[in-house]
């Protein structure tokens, strides 16, 4: 409302020229519709007209690379030691660089400074503090809308491998710390699974 959008008598948000607020979700696969369609339903409840356009992978890559979209479904892989990649995700210099992952076009000096704090952190405590501060600033500015998250990894495989009793906290460890288990593989050959 502060940006000048007002609800009309039919429940649509309109600007001073009477144009409705419209957004398009650009998707690369219909599989993402299960994530986007409920969100669109909620946007309509607050007066925003939203639609979905699913395109082939080549067109999707070109459009995303050139920031030719309103909204996309995206993810940013993070490690336990974030660093230089944060410039490409959120940094001002990446905002207009084709191919960057700063999809929201963020240009924010506070974000840039916090990214530097992360990159040049001298201790683990400094890194954690700077990372949490960056997270707070990004969330406060509403650059992205978190839609879903899972706390596990999905894998499909025949049970032919051994693995340590204790695996890493944030990974299933496959294939790095698993090993071929001849006894389990023999059971599979014999028809047992």
Secondary structure, 3 states (H helix, E strand, C coil): CCCCCEECCCCCEECCCCCECEEEEEECCHHHHHHHHHHHHHHHHCCCEEEEEECCHHHHHHHHHCCCCCEECCCCCCCCCCCCHHHHHHCHHHCCCCCCCCCCCCCCHHHHHHHHHHHCCCCHHHHHHHHHHHHHHHHHCCCCCCCCCCCCCCCCCCCCEECCCCCCCCCCCCCCCCEECHHHHHHHHCCCC
